[in-house]
Amino acid sequence: MERNWFSTTAFTSLEIKQYTSISVDKTERMVVINDSAVIDHFVQRITAIPVEGQIMISFADTAEYVTLTFYKEGIAETVEFIQRRIKTPFTSFHLRNEAEAGLYRDIEALLFPDFSKYILKTKGLELFFPGFSLTYQGSTFVDHAPATVSITTDHFLLRDTDHKEQLLEIHSGQLPPAPLKIYTAAGTSELRTFTAGDEYRLHPYYFQLLLL
């Protein structure tokens, strides 16, 4: 019998939840994503994973439990992670692999954003850090060719605990974008969009806050 990860595509919303455990139906953390590019990004990465795993696993009642529920016009389709492993449509699991580990890393970074993590640029999602929040507001592209270099600008909104707001912009063109220093209650940090502090390539999907 044929089984697929999804019965439809072009989802309009994604809800990510972490529960107390697989046996306790209490939401500990939740984010809602309405950025269609990020939703499609998750769908593509999930559908690239084989629908049938190599092993069956029994988990303890305390096992970590995370769900991704994709919505579209009254349709809801859920993908489950148990102990950081994706449950396939055949209810089996894969042996450890980089694609699955990278997918869960991105999910965890959105649920629990922190300094040094690689975080997916998710338009409109407010991410909370100690003493402030940061929201990616999208990017703009200005084509100056052939007169000069075209410029891409990433836009972020920084909000502190007193609800004071600051617009941040990182520009890239002929040269890679330089890290932008920001000053918050947590101290001085760098907002990076090209390479991380460990030289991991962030561009074009991720950003990183690096505490100095």
Secondary structure as UniProt FT lines:
FT   STRAND          13..21
FT   TURN            22..23
FT   STRAND          24..33
FT   HELIX           36..47
FT   TURN            61..62
FT   STRAND          65..72
FT   TURN            73..74
FT   STRAND          75..82
FT   TURN            83..84
FT   STRAND          85..86
FT   TURN            89..90
FT   HELIX           98..111
FT   TURN            115..116
FT   STRAND          119..120
FT   TURN            123..124
FT   STRAND          126..129
FT   TURN            130..131
FT   STRAND          132..142
FT   TURN            145..147
FT   STRAND          151..160
FT   TURN            161..162
FT   STRAND          165..172
FT   STRAND          180..184
FT   TURN            185..186
FT   STRAND          187..192
FT   TURN            197..198
FT   TURN            203..205
FT   STRAND          206..211
//
